């Protein structure tokens, strides 16, 4: 196992995309310490910011206030990263495999355009979770993102496949321009959920203030949700076993074939 402890929070953002099992696993202790990172415009050594314990490994543990450390786990395909403390922007961006677990909060763009693997944030997350970068056609195309706390704007923007589940409240434009995949909102979302979505499914356990371009199609208990419920329960995000769902379709402004499933408990 490789353990990296931040000596002190950087004064400006630290670009550290080398913090990935794909890069670290084959390296010796000395080679890990010598890896390049970028502190603003300056190219420096990793050991100028981190205390390094152990040789390179597929299992990497990070300690400290990494709120200004960006691109951790970028393009990773394997292994496990455990972070004890907050972490900065672009965590797991373009990730294709492996597992990242954050015992703290995460900044914007968690899992940006990821294609596989799992990211589990035990605290809050910023905006654009699993989203497309500006100018990109598609966002998340596979994998799983779990957020125990709240999340910011544009969660799941332009996602094509995969699963995002957020336990806490989510801000505006959840599921913006969704093209596929599943977004689970355990505590609902603010305004304009599903705006301009063309496909995909948004499941909300709280009422949503949908745009008028969404229409109520029916009330039912989808059979596929039983499979999702078992999967989500295994991840610690159980869906209610009783009640039914209002099914809204839209966004008709596109026009789109997405769906929003809003849970309705059985009357007491």
TILUM-245002 format. One record per residue (C-alpha): chain; residue in three letters; x negated, y, z negated. Coordinates in pm, whole numbers, plus 50000, padded with zeros to 5 digits. Example, Ala and Ser with C-alpha at 12.3 -4.5 7.8 and 13.67 -1.06 7.14 Angstrom:
2
<pt chaine="A" residu="Ala" x="48770" y="49550" z="49220"/>
<pt chaine="A" residu="Ser" x="48633" y="49894" z="49286"/>
end
This chain:
268
<pt chaine="A" residu="Unk" x="50000" y="50000" z="50000"/>
<pt chaine="A" residu="Unk" x="49884" y="50353" z="50081"/>
<pt chaine="A" residu="Unk" x="49971" y="50633" z="49835"/>
<pt chaine="A" residu="Unk" x="49934" y="51001" z="49921"/>
<pt chaine="A" residu="Unk" x="49984" y="51270" z="49656"/>
<pt chaine="A" residu="Unk" x="50016" y="51633" z="49759"/>
<pt chaine="A" residu="Unk" x="49757" y="51841" z="49575"/>
<pt chaine="A" residu="Unk" x="49968" y="52159" z="49589"/>
<pt chaine="A" residu="Unk" x="50250" y="52287" z="49813"/>
<pt chaine="A" residu="Unk" x="50108" y="52446" z="50130"/>
<pt chaine="A" residu="Unk" x="50148" y="52820" z="50168"/>
<pt chaine="A" residu="Unk" x="50278" y="52787" z="50525"/>
<pt chaine="A" residu="Unk" x="50433" y="52485" z="50700"/>
<pt chaine="A" residu="Unk" x="50203" y="52186" z="50734"/>
<pt chaine="A" residu="Unk" x="50245" y="51987" z="51057"/>
<pt chaine="A" residu="Unk" x="50171" y="51627" z="50950"/>
<pt chaine="A" residu="Unk" x="50305" y="51391" z="51215"/>
<pt chaine="A" residu="Unk" x="50013" y="51158" z="51133"/>
<pt chaine="A" residu="Unk" x="50212" y="51052" z="50824"/>
<pt chaine="A" residu="Unk" x="50358" y="50749" z="50998"/>
<pt chaine="A" residu="Unk" x="50285" y="50376" z="50951"/>
<pt chaine="A" residu="Unk" x="50208" y="50350" z="51324"/>
<pt chaine="A" residu="Unk" x="49915" y="50588" z="51276"/>
<pt chaine="A" residu="Unk" x="49808" y="50494" z="50924"/>
<pt chaine="A" residu="Unk" x="49831" y="50113" z="50918"/>
<pt chaine="A" residu="Unk" x="49512" y="50025" z="51112"/>
<pt chaine="A" residu="Unk" x="49288" y="50283" z="50943"/>
<pt chaine="A" residu="Unk" x="49033" y="50257" z="50663"/>
<pt chaine="A" residu="Unk" x="49045" y="50480" z="50355"/>
<pt chaine="A" residu="Unk" x="48787" y="50717" z="50506"/>
<pt chaine="A" residu="Unk" x="48968" y="50734" z="50838"/>
<pt chaine="A" residu="Unk" x="49298" y="50818" z="50667"/>
<pt chaine="A" residu="Unk" x="49133" y="51103" z="50478"/>
<pt chaine="A" residu="Unk" x="48987" y="51245" z="50799"/>
<pt chaine="A" residu="Unk" x="49314" y="51255" z="50994"/>
<pt chaine="A" residu="Unk" x="49399" y="51597" z="51141"/>
<pt chaine="A" residu="Unk" x="49690" y="51811" z="51019"/>
<pt chaine="A" residu="Unk" x="49784" y="52165" z="51116"/>
<pt chaine="A" residu="Unk" x="49827" y="52432" z="50851"/>
<pt chaine="A" residu="Unk" x="49978" y="52710" z="51056"/>
<pt chaine="A" residu="Unk" x="49731" y="52743" z="51346"/>
<pt chaine="A" residu="Unk" x="49438" y="52584" z="51159"/>
<pt chaine="A" residu="Unk" x="49336" y="52223" z="51223"/>
<pt chaine="A" residu="Unk" x="49227" y="52069" z="50892"/>
<pt chaine="A" residu="Unk" x="49171" y="51729" z="50733"/>
<pt chaine="A" residu="Unk" x="49447" y="51536" z="50558"/>
<pt chaine="A" residu="Unk" x="49242" y="51505" z="50238"/>
<pt chaine="A" residu="Unk" x="49235" y="51885" z="50204"/>
<pt chaine="A" residu="Unk" x="49604" y="51859" z="50110"/>
<pt chaine="A" residu="Unk" x="49654" y="51503" z="49980"/>
<pt chaine="A" residu="Unk" x="49484" y="51274" z="49732"/>
<pt chaine="A" residu="Unk" x="49451" y="50943" z="49915"/>
<pt chaine="A" residu="Unk" x="49469" y="50608" z="49734"/>
<pt chaine="A" residu="Unk" x="49421" y="50284" z="49923"/>
<pt chaine="A" residu="Unk" x="49359" y="50188" z="50284"/>
<pt chaine="A" residu="Unk" x="49598" y="50228" z="50574"/>
<pt chaine="A" residu="Unk" x="49918" y="50027" z="50539"/>
<pt chaine="A" residu="Unk" x="50268" y="49977" z="50681"/>
<pt chaine="A" residu="Unk" x="50395" y="50078" z="50335"/>
<pt chaine="A" residu="Unk" x="50331" y="50445" z="50267"/>
<pt chaine="A" residu="Unk" x="50431" y="50634" z="49952"/>
<pt chaine="A" residu="Unk" x="50427" y="51013" z="49933"/>
<pt chaine="A" residu="Unk" x="50444" y="51216" z="49609"/>
<pt chaine="A" residu="Unk" x="50491" y="51589" z="49552"/>
<pt chaine="A" residu="Unk" x="50682" y="51889" z="49677"/>
<pt chaine="A" residu="Unk" x="50668" y="51826" z="50051"/>
<pt chaine="A" residu="Unk" x="50931" y="52090" z="50132"/>
<pt chaine="A" residu="Unk" x="50691" y="52259" z="50376"/>
<pt chaine="A" residu="Unk" x="50548" y="51937" z="50521"/>
<pt chaine="A" residu="Unk" x="50701" y="51869" z="50861"/>
<pt chaine="A" residu="Unk" x="50732" y="51579" z="51105"/>
<pt chaine="A" residu="Unk" x="50681" y="51299" z="50849"/>
<pt chaine="A" residu="Unk" x="50757" y="50968" z="51022"/>
<pt chaine="A" residu="Unk" x="50770" y="51117" z="51371"/>
<pt chaine="A" residu="Unk" x="50809" y="50847" z="51638"/>
<pt chaine="A" residu="Unk" x="50756" y="50567" z="51385"/>
<pt chaine="A" residu="Unk" x="50849" y="50218" z="51505"/>
<pt chaine="A" residu="Unk" x="50776" y="50004" z="51198"/>
<pt chaine="A" residu="Unk" x="50696" y="50001" z="50830"/>
<pt chaine="A" residu="Unk" x="50833" y="50183" z="50529"/>
<pt chaine="A" residu="Unk" x="50786" y="50537" z="50401"/>
<pt chaine="A" residu="Unk" x="50897" y="50626" z="50047"/>
<pt chaine="A" residu="Unk" x="50898" y="50993" z="49948"/>
<pt chaine="A" residu="Unk" x="50925" y="51106" z="49585"/>
<pt chaine="A" residu="Unk" x="51023" y="51471" z="49607"/>
<pt chaine="A" residu="Unk" x="51166" y="51705" z="49869"/>
<pt chaine="A" residu="Unk" x="51048" y="51686" z="50229"/>
<pt chaine="A" residu="Unk" x="51043" y="51936" z="50515"/>
<pt chaine="A" residu="Unk" x="51192" y="51960" z="50861"/>
<pt chaine="A" residu="Unk" x="51201" y="51694" z="51133"/>
<pt chaine="A" residu="Unk" x="51181" y="51389" z="50905"/>
<pt chaine="A" residu="Unk" x="51192" y="51076" z="51122"/>
<pt chaine="A" residu="Unk" x="51230" y="51273" z="51446"/>
<pt chaine="A" residu="Unk" x="51231" y="51044" z="51754"/>
<pt chaine="A" residu="Unk" x="51206" y="50745" z="51516"/>
<pt chaine="A" residu="Unk" x="51255" y="50402" z="51679"/>
<pt chaine="A" residu="Unk" x="51219" y="50159" z="51387"/>
<pt chaine="A" residu="Unk" x="51123" y="50114" z="51025"/>
<pt chaine="A" residu="Unk" x="51271" y="50265" z="50709"/>
<pt chaine="A" residu="Unk" x="51234" y="50603" z="50538"/>
<pt chaine="A" residu="Unk" x="51367" y="50663" z="50187"/>
<pt chaine="A" residu="Unk" x="51366" y="51007" z="50024"/>
<pt chaine="A" residu="Unk" x="51410" y="51042" z="49648"/>
<pt chaine="A" residu="Unk" x="51488" y="51409" z="49681"/>
<pt chaine="A" residu="Unk" x="51625" y="51649" z="49939"/>
<pt chaine="A" residu="Unk" x="51537" y="51687" z="50307"/>
<pt chaine="A" residu="Unk" x="51534" y="51996" z="50529"/>
<pt chaine="A" residu="Unk" x="51685" y="52042" z="50878"/>
<pt chaine="A" residu="Unk" x="51669" y="51796" z="51167"/>
<pt chaine="A" residu="Unk" x="51656" y="51468" z="50973"/>
<pt chaine="A" residu="Unk" x="51640" y="51195" z="51237"/>
<pt chaine="A" residu="Unk" x="51645" y="51439" z="51527"/>
<pt chaine="A" residu="Unk" x="51697" y="51236" z="51847"/>
<pt chaine="A" residu="Unk" x="51611" y="50910" z="51666"/>
<pt chaine="A" residu="Unk" x="51670" y="50582" z="51851"/>
<pt chaine="A" residu="Unk" x="51639" y="50320" z="51575"/>
<pt chaine="A" residu="Unk" x="51548" y="50248" z="51215"/>
<pt chaine="A" residu="Unk" x="51702" y="50373" z="50890"/>
<pt chaine="A" residu="Unk" x="51668" y="50701" z="50698"/>
<pt chaine="A" residu="Unk" x="51814" y="50720" z="50347"/>
<pt chaine="A" residu="Unk" x="51814" y="51062" z="50177"/>
<pt chaine="A" residu="Unk" x="51906" y="51036" z="49808"/>
<pt chaine="A" residu="Unk" x="51964" y="51411" z="49775"/>
<pt chaine="A" residu="Unk" x="52095" y="51680" z="50009"/>
<pt chaine="A" residu="Unk" x="52003" y="51726" z="50374"/>
<pt chaine="A" residu="Unk" x="51986" y="52039" z="50587"/>
<pt chaine="A" residu="Unk" x="52155" y="52100" z="50918"/>
<pt chaine="A" residu="Unk" x="52135" y="51914" z="51249"/>
<pt chaine="A" residu="Unk" x="52110" y="51565" z="51097"/>
<pt chaine="A" residu="Unk" x="52071" y="51317" z="51386"/>
<pt chaine="A" residu="Unk" x="52118" y="51599" z="51635"/>
<pt chaine="A" residu="Unk" x="51977" y="51691" z="51974"/>
<pt chaine="A" residu="Unk" x="51702" y="51950" z="51988"/>
<pt chaine="A" residu="Unk" x="51783" y="52277" z="52160"/>
<pt chaine="A" residu="Unk" x="51804" y="52221" z="52533"/>
<pt chaine="A" residu="Unk" x="51824" y="51840" z="52505"/>
<pt chaine="A" residu="Unk" x="52121" y="51656" z="52653"/>
<pt chaine="A" residu="Unk" x="52145" y="51382" z="52387"/>
<pt chaine="A" residu="Unk" x="52084" y="51352" z="52016"/>
<pt chaine="A" residu="Unk" x="52064" y="51035" z="51809"/>
<pt chaine="A" residu="Unk" x="52088" y="50721" z="52026"/>
<pt chaine="A" residu="Unk" x="52060" y="50448" z="51761"/>
<pt chaine="A" residu="Unk" x="51977" y="50369" z="51401"/>
<pt chaine="A" residu="Unk" x="52132" y="50469" z="51069"/>
<pt chaine="A" residu="Unk" x="52113" y="50788" z="50861"/>
<pt chaine="A" residu="Unk" x="52252" y="50790" z="50506"/>
<pt chaine="A" residu="Unk" x="52278" y="51110" z="50300"/>
<pt chaine="A" residu="Unk" x="52385" y="51081" z="49936"/>
<pt chaine="A" residu="Unk" x="52435" y="51455" z="49885"/>
<pt chaine="A" residu="Unk" x="52566" y="51738" z="50101"/>
<pt chaine="A" residu="Unk" x="52455" y="51827" z="50455"/>
<pt chaine="A" residu="Unk" x="52443" y="52142" z="50666"/>
<pt chaine="A" residu="Unk" x="52579" y="52245" z="51004"/>
<pt chaine="A" residu="Unk" x="52597" y="52048" z="51330"/>
<pt chaine="A" residu="Unk" x="52553" y="51701" z="51180"/>
<pt chaine="A" residu="Unk" x="52550" y="51448" z="51465"/>
<pt chaine="A" residu="Unk" x="52541" y="51710" z="51741"/>
<pt chaine="A" residu="Unk" x="52541" y="51533" z="52081"/>
<pt chaine="A" residu="Unk" x="52477" y="51192" z="51924"/>
<pt chaine="A" residu="Unk" x="52532" y="50898" z="52162"/>
<pt chaine="A" residu="Unk" x="52504" y="50592" z="51938"/>
<pt chaine="A" residu="Unk" x="52423" y="50497" z="51581"/>
<pt chaine="A" residu="Unk" x="52572" y="50569" z="51240"/>
<pt chaine="A" residu="Unk" x="52554" y="50876" z="51015"/>
<pt chaine="A" residu="Unk" x="52722" y="50861" z="50672"/>
<pt chaine="A" residu="Unk" x="52728" y="51158" z="50433"/>
<pt chaine="A" residu="Unk" x="52863" y="51122" z="50080"/>
<pt chaine="A" residu="Unk" x="52879" y="51493" z="49996"/>
<pt chaine="A" residu="Unk" x="53049" y="51781" z="50178"/>
<pt chaine="A" residu="Unk" x="52933" y="51881" z="50526"/>
<pt chaine="A" residu="Unk" x="52934" y="52229" z="50676"/>
<pt chaine="A" residu="Unk" x="53068" y="52356" z="51012"/>
<pt chaine="A" residu="Unk" x="53056" y="52181" z="51349"/>
<pt chaine="A" residu="Unk" x="53015" y="51822" z="51226"/>
<pt chaine="A" residu="Unk" x="53012" y="51601" z="51535"/>
<pt chaine="A" residu="Unk" x="52962" y="51893" z="51773"/>
<pt chaine="A" residu="Unk" x="52961" y="51767" z="52135"/>
<pt chaine="A" residu="Unk" x="52949" y="51403" z="52022"/>
<pt chaine="A" residu="Unk" x="52904" y="51156" z="52307"/>
<pt chaine="A" residu="Unk" x="52934" y="50834" z="52103"/>
<pt chaine="A" residu="Unk" x="52840" y="50672" z="51775"/>
<pt chaine="A" residu="Unk" x="53007" y="50701" z="51436"/>
<pt chaine="A" residu="Unk" x="53002" y="50984" z="51183"/>
<pt chaine="A" residu="Unk" x="53142" y="50907" z="50835"/>
<pt chaine="A" residu="Unk" x="53235" y="51204" z="50615"/>
<pt chaine="A" residu="Unk" x="53303" y="51080" z="50264"/>
<pt chaine="A" residu="Unk" x="53384" y="51429" z="50133"/>
<pt chaine="A" residu="Unk" x="53510" y="51595" z="50447"/>
<pt chaine="A" residu="Unk" x="53365" y="51889" z="50638"/>
<pt chaine="A" residu="Unk" x="53424" y="52259" z="50692"/>
<pt chaine="A" residu="Unk" x="53548" y="52414" z="51017"/>
<pt chaine="A" residu="Unk" x="53539" y="52289" z="51378"/>
<pt chaine="A" residu="Unk" x="53462" y="51922" z="51318"/>
<pt chaine="A" residu="Unk" x="53444" y="51738" z="51650"/>
<pt chaine="A" residu="Unk" x="53432" y="52053" z="51861"/>
<pt chaine="A" residu="Unk" x="53378" y="51964" z="52230"/>
<pt chaine="A" residu="Unk" x="53330" y="51595" z="52153"/>
<pt chaine="A" residu="Unk" x="53375" y="51367" z="52456"/>
<pt chaine="A" residu="Unk" x="53347" y="51026" z="52288"/>
<pt chaine="A" residu="Unk" x="53261" y="50873" z="51953"/>
<pt chaine="A" residu="Unk" x="53437" y="50836" z="51619"/>
<pt chaine="A" residu="Unk" x="53452" y="51065" z="51318"/>
<pt chaine="A" residu="Unk" x="53588" y="50906" z="50999"/>
<pt chaine="A" residu="Unk" x="53683" y="51144" z="50719"/>
<pt chaine="A" residu="Unk" x="53814" y="51051" z="50375"/>
<pt chaine="A" residu="Unk" x="53926" y="51411" z="50316"/>
<pt chaine="A" residu="Unk" x="54160" y="51630" z="50526"/>
<pt chaine="A" residu="Unk" x="53987" y="51821" z="50807"/>
<pt chaine="A" residu="Unk" x="54088" y="52155" z="50959"/>
<pt chaine="A" residu="Unk" x="54076" y="52035" z="51318"/>
<pt chaine="A" residu="Unk" x="54086" y="52256" z="51624"/>
<pt chaine="A" residu="Unk" x="54427" y="52282" z="51797"/>
<pt chaine="A" residu="Unk" x="54277" y="52090" z="52091"/>
<pt chaine="A" residu="Unk" x="54304" y="51768" z="51885"/>
<pt chaine="A" residu="Unk" x="54637" y="51586" z="51891"/>
<pt chaine="A" residu="Unk" x="54781" y="51330" z="51652"/>
<pt chaine="A" residu="Unk" x="54805" y="50999" z="51839"/>
<pt chaine="A" residu="Unk" x="54926" y="50758" z="51572"/>
<pt chaine="A" residu="Unk" x="54894" y="50632" z="51215"/>
<pt chaine="A" residu="Unk" x="54733" y="50291" z="51181"/>
<pt chaine="A" residu="Unk" x="54474" y="50076" z="51005"/>
<pt chaine="A" residu="Unk" x="54207" y="50005" z="51270"/>
<pt chaine="A" residu="Unk" x="54086" y="49645" z="51278"/>
<pt chaine="A" residu="Unk" x="53730" y="49752" z="51365"/>
<pt chaine="A" residu="Unk" x="53712" y="49949" z="51040"/>
<pt chaine="A" residu="Unk" x="53715" y="49624" z="50843"/>
<pt chaine="A" residu="Unk" x="53381" y="49539" z="51001"/>
<pt chaine="A" residu="Unk" x="53251" y="49890" z="50942"/>
<pt chaine="A" residu="Unk" x="53377" y="49880" z="50583"/>
<pt chaine="A" residu="Unk" x="53175" y="49566" z="50509"/>
<pt chaine="A" residu="Unk" x="52866" y="49715" z="50670"/>
<pt chaine="A" residu="Unk" x="52902" y="50046" z="50488"/>
<pt chaine="A" residu="Unk" x="52971" y="49875" z="50155"/>
<pt chaine="A" residu="Unk" x="52640" y="49695" z="50190"/>
<pt chaine="A" residu="Unk" x="52474" y="50033" z="50236"/>
<pt chaine="A" residu="Unk" x="52645" y="50180" z="49929"/>
<pt chaine="A" residu="Unk" x="52904" y="50383" z="50121"/>
<pt chaine="A" residu="Unk" x="53231" y="50189" z="50075"/>
<pt chaine="A" residu="Unk" x="53550" y="50288" z="50258"/>
<pt chaine="A" residu="Unk" x="53886" y="50266" z="50078"/>
<pt chaine="A" residu="Unk" x="54051" y="49926" z="50096"/>
<pt chaine="A" residu="Unk" x="54408" y="50062" z="50099"/>
<pt chaine="A" residu="Unk" x="54596" y="50324" z="50295"/>
<pt chaine="A" residu="Unk" x="54597" y="50404" z="50666"/>
<pt chaine="A" residu="Unk" x="54446" y="50660" z="50900"/>
<pt chaine="A" residu="Unk" x="54582" y="50946" z="51106"/>
<pt chaine="A" residu="Unk" x="54421" y="50910" z="51450"/>
<pt chaine="A" residu="Unk" x="54356" y="51236" z="51633"/>
<pt chaine="A" residu="Unk" x="54220" y="51242" z="51988"/>
<pt chaine="A" residu="Unk" x="54021" y="51516" z="52159"/>
<pt chaine="A" residu="Unk" x="53860" y="51748" z="52218"/>
<pt chaine="A" residu="Unk" x="54115" y="51832" z="52491"/>
<pt chaine="A" residu="Unk" x="53921" y="52150" z="52573"/>
<pt chaine="A" residu="Unk" x="53643" y="51942" z="52736"/>
<pt chaine="A" residu="Unk" x="53850" y="51721" z="52801"/>
<pt chaine="A" residu="Unk" x="53727" y="51447" z="52569"/>
<pt chaine="A" residu="Unk" x="53815" y="51094" z="52461"/>
<pt chaine="A" residu="Unk" x="53678" y="51113" z="52109"/>
<pt chaine="A" residu="Unk" x="53871" y="51019" z="51798"/>
<pt chaine="A" residu="Unk" x="53897" y="51151" z="51445"/>
<pt chaine="A" residu="Unk" x="54027" y="50908" z="51182"/>
<pt chaine="A" residu="Unk" x="54153" y="51082" z="50869"/>
<pt chaine="A" residu="Unk" x="54228" y="50857" z="50574"/>
<pt chaine="A" residu="Unk" x="54575" y="50868" z="50420"/>
<pt chaine="A" residu="Unk" x="54615" y="50691" z="50082"/>
<pt chaine="A" residu="Unk" x="54930" y="50496" z="50010"/>
<pt chaine="A" residu="Unk" x="55186" y="50708" z="49822"/>
<pt chaine="A" residu="Unk" x="55168" y="50656" z="49446"/>
end
